[in-house]
Amino acid sequence: MTGPSMLDAGRRGRDLLHAAEQEADLLVVGGGITGVGVALDAASRGLGVVLIEAEDLAFGTSRFSSKLVHGGLRYLATGDVATARESAQERHLLMTRIAPHLIRPMPQLLPFSPAVAARQRITGAVGFALGDLLRLHAGTPHAVLPGPHLVTARTARRMVPALDPARLRGAVLAADGQLVDDARLVVAVARTAAARGARILTRVRAITLHDRGAHVVDTLGDETFEIRAKAVVNATGVWAGQLDDSIRMRPSRGTHIVLDAEALGHPTAALTLPRPGSISQFVFALPQQLGRVVVGLTDEDAPGPVPSVAVPTEPEIRFLLDTLNRGLRTPVRRDQVRGAYAGLRPLVDTGAAVTSDISRRHLVHVAEGGFVTVLGGKLTTYRRMAEDAVDLAVALAGLSAGPCRTASLPLVGAIAAPTAPSRALDWRYGAEAGLVLARARCADPADPVAPGLDVTRAEVEFAVRAEGALTADDVLDRRTRIGLVDDDRRRAHDAVAALVAETLTDLP
């Protein structure tokens, strides 16, 4: 299996040697959504790009989101119209041009029940209407993203069967964009950058940065060396302050819990419930792939050293359950929680009293070391963040580069006129779904990797041959999302590990 977008261990080795020997136009540090977005933007302008990531693609915050490509409803509620407008515009580009195969419209249901106060119902309905105006302004067709409308209590309960019918007076139904998976978006952007010549190097950690490159260590070979570049972008998210002393970070922890879809009656819409007393913060129960529902999220200060992987706290889990249960007929018990995860938002410390008051606008600036740092923002607006970062890096280093092209550049697997996917494989891989199965060399490629899991053996092989996975953890936790549920991870681990080892051995 070969091709310009394919990432595997062999290509990593060749690109690593090249990066150590030749000066790049741009070095990008960080393999989350912002870093890979910068790499794609720069490579599509004709620049020679090297991206290094200390761990794996989507290792940090990028895989721990709510998996939404959203139009900025909460920013409207706080009066941040500019951020809401930018979100709606970027959502439009993602759903219509860039990644229509990875995103589909997700119904959002705000019930008119005792769980939602009268003021919250009014502001919620008005917010949905204003959000629809932003959709229209962005040019997103109604066929791609339906507008909001009122539905009956019967329809609301059909879409979310677990809703409490007592004093339910209907609901307002809106729509937003839902990613099949946030980590899959990161991998797709990275592969699209690789197809344009970017060298994507995981397990390469930056020790120090400067205006002409970085001192790095290859953690697989335990060798240190210099990567030279005419310009450098620090896109390491919550770790940005470790490389840029001028940045004061204030990470915020966003926690989600994972339930079986059965616990909520297999909902077909996202249940949207305001936090008690709030008109701008919500808890969502979001239907997901693999028969799960994700409930989130929190917004809590996370002071102290930045951990490799954030850990949800028991009070946060309880808060999510309590808020969700206010709208349900039968409360979800603590022992029904199948998993939990937390991500750290890379917020810039502005002195705000609480992290929920800190703007989600991104920051792009020149560090004292002469390199560019980009941080803040959110998943939906990664492309705009990348554009701004590359614009500054090009101007700073005097690079010869064309204009930004990513607003009309489809990602690998994109389908020009997508239809409703008939199987999960189509939604996860788009136009490459047939390739995943047809080019698999493993035995029984269409079989599930473990009983009851809708992930095929071929997908594990594809992760290693095409998506840069080097270990079983890469596959379990970032190329698939089996690892979100510990029981699923245990059931699949040995089979995944064996397939990864077999595929690595078979690589040319």
Buried (B, 14 or more C-beta within 10 A) or exposed (E): BEEEBBBBBEBBBEBBEBBBEEBBBBBBBBBBBBBBBBBBBBBBBBBBBBBBBBBBBBBBBBBBBBBBBBBBBBBBBBEBEEBBBBBBBBBBBBBBBBBBBBBBBBBBBBBBBEBBBEEBBEBBBBBBEBBBEBBEEBEBEEEBBBBBEEBEBEBBBBBBEBBBEEEBEBBBBBBBBBBBBBBBBBBBBBBBBBBBBBBBBBBBBBEEBBBBBBBBBBEBEEEEBEBBBBBBBBBBBBBBBBBBEEBEBBBBBBBBBBBBBEBBBBBBBBBBBBBBEBBBBBBBBBBBBBBBBBBBBBBBEBEEEBEEBBEBBEEBBEBBBEBBBBBBBEBBEEEBBBBBBBBBBBBBEEEEEEBBEBBBBBBBBBBEBBBBBBBBBBBBBBBBBBBBBBBBBBEBBEBEBEEBBBBEBBBBBBBEEBEEBEEBBBBBBBBBBEBBBEBBEBEEBEEBBBEEBBBBBBBBBBBBBBBBBBBBBBBBBBBBBBBBBEEBBEBBBEBBBBBBEBBBEEEE
